[in-house]
Amino acid sequence: MKSQVAAEVAAAASLARSGWRPARGELLVVAVVDEETGGALGAQWLTETHPEKVRCELLVNEGGGGSFEYNGARRYGVCCAEKGVFRFTIITDGVAGHASMPGMGDNALVKMAPVLERLASRQPAYLLTDWPRAFLRGIGEDPDDPLGSVQRLRAADPRLATMFEPMLGVTFTPTRISASEKVNVIPSRAELRVDCRVPPGLGEAEVRRGIAEVLGEENGAAWRIEFTERVPGNGSPIDSPLMETIAAWVDEHDPGAEVVPVILPGFTDSRHFRAAFPECVAYGFFPHRHQPLVEAAPLIHSADERIDVRDLALATELYRDLALRILG
């Protein structure tokens, strides 16, 4: 994001120095804090407390723009939607006892073993909404055959399948487990935290259906679940003048390349703008041509996180041109 903010600011400053003023509307550069922890002190506070200062019809944010090769063509993902979170806790119960006598109690932690095994072995069945269907069509695959599409993606480049498969439905990832507070006490209760991500348009009913697919029907004698967070996914229309403008720009600067809509498995501040301004079309797009998606994605939050400086210049040109083309 430091690179994208720099490109956006440089583009706006360049336009201002040139004497350009929009023929219609306004150009705003909004820099906020706190996105990594939910945006409560940044975008959420700003859109709820001072909506008049940031009201917008079009928004370009993070979350897309990485290029990738598939079926003989280069494509750039435009982030049109973001998954929501329906995190839940799986709980097993037992009877406490002294750990020196393993058979004395009923170990709640051991009961988690089959639960973890099932979570490791599969994900819920695909449930395609409009955005992933458009993505599969955009890369030349059949949205009515998502399993075959993923298999072909995996055969072409396993890294692409890893990044794009989560768009196709609800996902479960166990991330934290807790049991006894003392090493010498058999736990009477164990808790497993599961990070569950849900595409926009789907909700708790689909999550519960996925739990039944993966773990079986909830059985209080063996395990039970409690939801800890329910935040629906969010998205913007795929077809819009902003999408047409981005697509035309990409074709001019990378002839033969195309744009495809993607769903971000995580979330950005775009959700706060979509919630505050229902008419707002918000996309994530920061074009990476010289450092493709399969190289850039593993670096996020990792060691030596970086981008190619040529892509920094490319993005700056994009933001400048979008302002000129859309605002006149």
N, C-alpha and C positions, 0 to 999 in steps of 0.2 A: 504493500500500500504506500510505502514511502515513495517508491518510484512513480506510482500512478498519481499521487498527490502532486509530485514535482512536475509531471507532464501536464496535468490540468492547470496548475498555476502558471507554468511557462506559457501555455497556449493562451490563457486569458490575458496575461501581461503583454504578450506579443500583439494581441488584437487591440488592447488599449493603447499601446505605444503607437500603433499604426493610425490611430484616430478613428478606428471603426466603432460604430455604435449600431445596435440592432435596429433594423427597420420595423420589427414587430417583436413584442415580448421583451424579456430580460434574460441576461446570462448571469447565473449565480454560481460561484464556487463556494461550496459549503464544506468546511473542514471541521470534523467533530471528534470527540474522544470516546473511549469506553466501548468501542464496538466489540472488542475481544471478550468482554464480560457481559455483553447483552445490550449495551447502548442506553441503559437507564439514565446515565448522566450526560449523554450526548444526543444522539438522534432522537431517541424517544422523548427526552425532556424538551428538546427544541421543537419537535413537531406538535407536542401536546401543549406546551406552555406559550410558545410564540409561533403558531402556525402561519401567521401573516408574513413572517420574515422569510419563510422557506417554502411557501406554497408553490407547487410546480406541476406542470402537465407532462413534462418529459424529464427523466433522470437517467444519467449514465453513472454507474457505480462499479464496484469490483465484482469479481465472481466469474468472469468469462473472458474470451479473447484468445485463449490458447489454441494454437494451430496443431493439427494432426493429419497424418496421411492415412487414407483408407480407400480401398477399391480404386487405386490409381489416381486419386484426387486429393488436394489439400483442402481442409475445411477449418473454419474458425467457429468455435462455440460462442453463442450469444446467450448469456444467462437470463432466461425469461421467468424463472420460478425458483423457489427454494423450499426444501423439505422442512416440515415441522418436527417437533420433538414430542413424543409420548413416552417419556421414560417411566420405567416401572421397576419395582423391587420384587424379587422372588424370595419367599420366606419358607424355610423348613423348620419344624419344631421337633424337639426331642426331650430328653431328661438329663439333667446335669448329674455329674458324678466325678469322682476323683480319677484323674488321668492315669494313675498308677495301676488302676484296675479297669482295663478297657471294656470289659463286659458289664461293669456295674451300672453304667448309664445308657442313654440312647443318643448317639452322637448326631446332632443335627447337621454338622458340617459334612459328614460322610454322605448324608442323603442328597447333598448337592451334586455328587459325582455324576449320576445319570442325567441330571438337568444340564450340567456343563457339557457333557458328551453330546447331547442332542443339539444344543446351541452351536457346537463346533461342527456338526455334521451337515447342517442345512440351513437355508433361509426360507421365509415364507414364499409361497408361490407368487409369481409376477402379477401385478395389477396395474395395467397401463392406463394412464390418464392422457389427456390431449398432448401434453408437452413431450413425454417420451415417445409417443406414437409419431409425432412430427419429427423428432430426432431420428428415429429409425428410418423413416421415409427419406429424410435429408441425406443419410449416408448410403442410401440405396438398398436398405434392408426392408423386410416385410414386417410391419407392426403386428400382423396376425400370427407371426411365428417368432415370438421373442426368444424362445429357447434356442432355436436354430440361429437366430441373429447373434446371440451372445456366444454361441459355439464358434461361429465364423469369426467374430471379433477376437475371441481368445486364440484361435488358430493363426490369425494374422498378426496379432501383437497382444500377448497376455496383459500388458500394462493398460491397454485401452479398455479391455474387458473389466479390469479391476476398477477403473475410474468411472465407466459408464453404466455398469450393471446396477449400481445402487439407485439409478434413476427409475428403474422399472417396477418398483414396489416398496413395501415396508421392509425395513432391515432391523435386525437385532444384533447388538454387540455387547456381550458381558464385559464389564470394565472394572468392577470393584466387588470384593467379597469380604465379609466380616463375620466373626463368630465369637469364640470365647475371648474375654479380656485377659485371661490368665492362661499361661501355657500348661498349667497343671490341672485345669478344669475342663471336663468334657462339656462342650457347649450345648445348651438346651435350645438355642435359637441360632440360626445362620441366615444371613441376608446377602443376596446377590443383586447388585445394581446392573441394570441393562439399559444401554443407550439405544433407544428406538427412534428411528427417523422415518417420517411419513410424508409421502408426496402430497402436494396441495390437492384438495378434492377428496381425500381419504381421511379417516379419523379413527376414533376408538373402536368402532365396530370392526373395522378391517384389522386393527392391531389384535383384538381378541381372537379374531378368526385365525390370524397368523400364529398366535400363541397356541391355539388348539392344534394347528397343523404341525408345529414343531415339537411341542411338549405334550400334547394330548389335552383333554379337557381338564380344567382346574380341579384338583382333588385336595381338599383341605387336610385329608389324612396324610398326604405325601408332601404337598407344597401348595402355596397360595400366592397370589400377586396383589400388590398395591401400587396404584399409579401415583407417581410423585410430581409429574409435570405433564401438562396438556397444552401444547402450543401448536395450532394448526399451521400447515404450510401456506405459502402465499405465492402469488404469481401475477404476471401481466399478460395481456393478449400477445400472441405470437405475431399476428399480422398488424402492422402499424406503419405510419410514415417514417418513424424512427428506424424500424427494421429495414425498410426499403432504402433509406439513406445509408445505413451502415453497409448493407449488401452491395450497393452501388460503389461505395468507396473501396471496399475490399476488392471488388472486381477490377477497379481501375489500378489499384496499387499492387495487386497480386493476380494478374490475369489468369482466369481459369479456376481460381479458388472460389469457394462458396461459404455461406454462413449457414449454421444449423442451430436450432434452439436447444438449449440444455437446461437441466435442473441441477442446481447446486445441492450436493448432499448436506452441506452445512447451511449457515445463514449469514446474512449481512445486514447492514442498516437499511437496505431497501425495504425491508418488511415494515419499518416504522413509517416510511413515506407512503407506502401502499395503504397502510391502515388509516393514516391521517387524511390522505387525499385519494379517495377511491378512483378518481379519474386519471390519476398519474400512471403513465407507462414507464416502468423502471426496468432497465436492463443493466446487466453487468458486462462490460466490454473494455478490455485493455489488450490490444492486439500484440501477440507474440509470434513473430514469423521466424526470427533467427534462432530463438531458443524455443523449440516446440513443446507442446504440452507434456509429453512423456519425459522431458528433461526438467521442465519447470516445476511440475506438481510435486515430485519427491523432495524438492528443496524447501517447500513451505513449512515454516516453523522448524527447520532443520539446520544442520551446520552449513555454513557458507551460503546461506540464502542469498540469491542474487538473480539479476536478469542481464540479458545482453544489452549493452548500451545502445546498439542500433535499434532495438525494440523500444527503448525510451524515446528516441527521436521519432520513430514511427508513430507511437501513441500520441506524442505531442502534436504531430501533424494531423492525426485523426481528430483530436478534440478541437483543434483550430478550425478544421474544415467543417465539422458538424455544426459548430456555431454559425459559420457563414452560410451554410446551405439551409439550415432550418430557420434561423432568425433573420436572414437576409442582410 
